[in-house]
């Protein structure tokens, strides 16, 4: 899942709670501090639901540092994955480098 919302949705939360699988979701790309014990905390859902079947993935750069726009910190981000300056497929099975 690669989107986030700023308002807690009980409907979405209940769907995830009742989902029998593991949900991997993007931490978000708004440079938010997701640590609820820090000044400047801003929630991002579904990452901040704190559910046992949610894994939140933040974006890293090609040299394994946090990408500057990735949401970060707190108990909600579980791992980082390469998310900036990546190669991806586009129409007609052509590879293209995406610079963020």
C-alpha positions, 0 to 999 in steps of 0.5 A: 500500500503506497498512500497515507492519510492524516486523519485516523479512519476507523473504517480503514483500521477495522478492515486492516484488523480483520485482514488475515494477511500482513499489510506492508505500507509506505511510511509516507513522503512528507518528512513527518516525524512519526514518533508520538513522544516527540515535539512536532509529531504528526500521524500518518495512517495506516502506518500509525495504527500500531497494528500487529499485521502492519509493516511500515516501510520508509524510503532510503537513498542509494547509499542507505541513508534516510531519503530527505522526504521520507516520514521517519522515527517512532515505533511505527517505521519498521524498515527502510527500502531503497526509494529514491533514484530507482529504476522501474518499468514503464509502458512497453516494458522499458526501464526508466530511472526515477529521480525523486 
